[in-house]
Amino acid sequence: MSTEKEYSKLTFKAFTTNEFVARRKSVSGDSLEYTVQINPQTIERTFSPVTPESKQAKKSNSSGGDGGLNPETYKFDLYFDGTGVAGAPPSGKSFSEDFQLFLDTVYAYTDDKTKKKEASFVIIYFGNSEFPCKLSSMTASYLLFSRNGTPLRIKVSCTFSSVEKEKPGEKKTKKKGGSATKSTPPLPPEPQNRDCICPADTPEQNMSMARENKSASLMTPNYTPADMSIQ
């Protein structure tokens, strides 16, 4: 996926939903985003189909069919350096504040204490590519400390899973075997006459009763609008 702007450093932008429209905000009201201090050396992008779990599919004579495609995964390592060797972080914050900004952007930040914390939907930008995704796992390894025990260097191993963009206003309901667009069944037609008259023995008697009661809504096996019209 291409984007008009080119990013020389890996950049994360946080969103509230998989529509990727509304940005997630910090306490100060700024849109949460993070640009790395050091680009990853490698980015591992994995593609895989959904493998059927049935016993027949596991046999050697399986037809090789599959059940669709799994989300793509993106794996890479990021380094956060507080020694000054790699220069100042692009955020302009201190080492600890810069690392916290990264966590707030991709992981569990929320400024509403009543809501459950959850990982942000993010778009990863790098070069002229962008990848809508969500964090799957992250491991932080503290590699270097000052004499007083303050961390000075952190290696973060990340795995993100691709997320398909949902069109604004499109809501889907989950059901066994897949998802479907939620729809509301139509209402039955409004009756022409709310005073129900029980059918007589013959169509002729029905029509006579309908005329006498000024009703066009008698239900009979031979009912047609033309036959039951009021004269």
DACORCOR-V725475 format. One record per residue. N is the residue number from 1. RES is the residue in three letters. SS is DSSP state (alpha for helix, beta for strand, coil for the rest). D_FIRST is the distance of its C-alpha to the first C-alpha in Angstrom with 2 decimals. Layout:
((N,RES,SS,D_FIRST) (N,RES,SS,D_FIRST))
//
This chain:
((1,MET,coil,0.00) (2,SER,beta,3.78) (3,THR,beta,6.90) (4,GLU,beta,10.40) (5,LYS,beta,12.16) (6,GLU,beta,12.25) (7,TYR,beta,13.54) (8,SER,beta,16.25) (9,LYS,beta,16.89) (10,LEU,beta,14.99) (11,THR,beta,14.99) (12,PHE,beta,15.23) (13,LYS,beta,15.64) (14,ALA,beta,17.68) (15,PHE,beta,17.80) (16,THR,coil,20.67) (17,THR,coil,19.18) (18,ASN,coil,16.22) (19,GLU,coil,15.96) (20,PHE,coil,14.44) (21,VAL,coil,16.76) (22,ALA,coil,19.92) (23,ARG,beta,19.84) (24,ARG,coil,22.15) (25,LYS,beta,25.04) (26,SER,coil,27.45) (27,VAL,coil,31.22) (28,SER,coil,31.40) (29,GLY,coil,28.92) (30,ASP,coil,26.09) (31,SER,beta,22.48) (32,LEU,coil,21.79) (33,GLU,beta,19.39) (34,TYR,beta,19.92) (35,THR,beta,19.25) (36,VAL,coil,20.53) (37,GLN,coil,23.66) (38,ILE,coil,22.87) (39,ASN,coil,19.54) (40,PRO,coil,19.48) (41,GLN,coil,20.84) (42,THR,coil,18.66) (43,ILE,coil,15.70) (44,GLU,beta,16.37) (45,ARG,beta,13.69) (46,THR,beta,15.72) (47,PHE,coil,15.42) (48,SER,coil,18.58) (49,PRO,beta,20.23) (50,VAL,coil,22.69) (51,THR,coil,26.10) (52,PRO,coil,29.06) (53,GLU,coil,31.74) (54,SER,coil,34.69) (55,LYS,alpha,37.46) (56,GLN,alpha,37.17) (57,ALA,alpha,33.59) (58,LYS,alpha,34.86) (59,LYS,coil,37.56) (60,SER,coil,37.41) (61,ASN,coil,37.64) (62,SER,coil,34.58) (63,SER,coil,32.76) (64,GLY,coil,29.46) (65,GLY,coil,27.86) (66,ASP,coil,25.39) (67,GLY,coil,24.56) (68,GLY,coil,20.81) (69,LEU,beta,17.93) (70,ASN,coil,17.92) (71,PRO,coil,15.10) (72,GLU,coil,13.22) (73,THR,beta,14.92) (74,TYR,beta,14.24) (75,LYS,beta,17.58) (76,PHE,beta,18.73) (77,ASP,beta,21.86) (78,LEU,beta,22.36) (79,TYR,beta,25.67) (80,PHE,beta,27.46) (81,ASP,beta,30.45) (82,GLY,coil,33.39) (83,THR,coil,35.76) (84,GLY,coil,34.71) (85,VAL,coil,33.91) (86,ALA,coil,30.16) (87,GLY,coil,30.97) (88,ALA,coil,30.39) (89,PRO,coil,27.28) (90,PRO,coil,24.91) (91,SER,coil,25.97) (92,GLY,coil,29.53) (93,LYS,coil,30.89) (94,SER,coil,33.24) (95,PHE,alpha,32.12) (96,SER,alpha,32.84) (97,GLU,alpha,31.36) (98,ASP,alpha,28.13) (99,PHE,alpha,27.77) (100,GLN,alpha,28.63) (101,LEU,alpha,25.93) (102,PHE,alpha,23.34) (103,LEU,alpha,25.01) (104,ASP,alpha,25.17) (105,THR,alpha,21.46) (106,VAL,alpha,20.10) (107,TYR,coil,23.27) (108,ALA,coil,26.17) (109,TYR,coil,26.74) (110,THR,coil,28.35) (111,ASP,coil,30.77) (112,ASP,coil,32.48) (113,LYS,coil,35.13) (114,THR,coil,35.70) (115,LYS,coil,32.24) (116,LYS,coil,31.24) (117,LYS,coil,29.02) (118,GLU,coil,25.70) (119,ALA,coil,22.51) (120,SER,coil,20.04) (121,PHE,beta,16.74) (122,VAL,beta,14.48) (123,ILE,beta,11.07) (124,ILE,beta,10.89) (125,TYR,beta,9.92) (126,PHE,beta,10.68) (127,GLY,beta,10.83) (128,ASN,beta,8.07) (129,SER,beta,5.37) (130,GLU,beta,5.68) (131,PHE,beta,7.05) (132,PRO,beta,9.46) (133,CYS,beta,12.57) (134,LYS,beta,16.31) (135,LEU,beta,18.82) (136,SER,beta,20.68) (137,SER,beta,23.16) (138,MET,beta,24.19) (139,THR,beta,27.25) (140,ALA,beta,28.79) (141,SER,beta,31.32) (142,TYR,beta,33.75) (143,LEU,beta,34.75) (144,LEU,beta,37.09) (145,PHE,beta,39.59) (146,SER,coil,42.04) (147,ARG,coil,45.76) (148,ASN,coil,45.71) (149,GLY,coil,42.90) (150,THR,coil,40.04) (151,PRO,beta,36.69) (152,LEU,beta,35.51) (153,ARG,beta,32.60) (154,ILE,beta,30.17) (155,LYS,beta,27.78) (156,VAL,beta,25.20) (157,SER,beta,23.64) (158,CYS,beta,20.64) (159,THR,beta,18.95) (160,PHE,beta,16.14) (161,SER,beta,15.19) (162,SER,beta,12.04) (163,VAL,coil,12.88) (164,GLU,coil,12.11) (165,LYS,coil,12.23) (166,GLU,coil,15.72) (167,LYS,coil,16.85) (168,PRO,coil,19.46) (169,GLY,coil,22.91) (170,GLU,coil,21.96) (171,LYS,coil,24.04) (172,LYS,beta,24.54) (173,THR,beta,27.64) (174,LYS,beta,27.70) (175,LYS,beta,30.19) (176,LYS,coil,31.23) (177,GLY,coil,29.03) (178,GLY,beta,25.95) (179,SER,beta,25.16) (180,ALA,beta,26.31) (181,THR,beta,26.12) (182,LYS,coil,29.23) (183,SER,coil,31.81) (184,THR,coil,35.34) (185,PRO,coil,38.16) (186,PRO,coil,40.18) (187,LEU,coil,43.57) (188,PRO,coil,46.72) (189,PRO,coil,48.52) (190,GLU,coil,51.16) (191,PRO,coil,54.67) (192,GLN,coil,56.89) (193,ASN,coil,59.85) (194,ARG,coil,59.64) (195,ASP,coil,63.30) (196,CYS,coil,63.08) (197,ILE,coil,66.13) (198,CYS,coil,66.78) (199,PRO,coil,67.16) (200,ALA,coil,70.71) (201,ASP,coil,72.15) (202,THR,coil,71.62) (203,PRO,alpha,69.21) (204,GLU,alpha,72.22) (205,GLN,alpha,73.03) (206,ASN,alpha,69.38) (207,MET,alpha,69.36) (208,SER,alpha,72.70) (209,MET,alpha,71.44) (210,ALA,alpha,68.27) (211,ARG,alpha,70.38) (212,GLU,alpha,72.79) (213,ASN,alpha,70.04) (214,LYS,coil,67.85) (215,SER,coil,64.92) (216,ALA,coil,62.38) (217,SER,coil,60.45) (218,LEU,coil,62.85) (219,MET,coil,61.03) (220,THR,coil,62.97) (221,PRO,coil,62.13) (222,ASN,coil,63.16) (223,TYR,coil,61.43) (224,THR,coil,60.00) (225,PRO,coil,59.43) (226,ALA,coil,62.07) (227,ASP,coil,64.72) (228,MET,coil,64.21) (229,SER,coil,64.15) (230,ILE,coil,66.75) (231,GLN,coil,69.69))
//
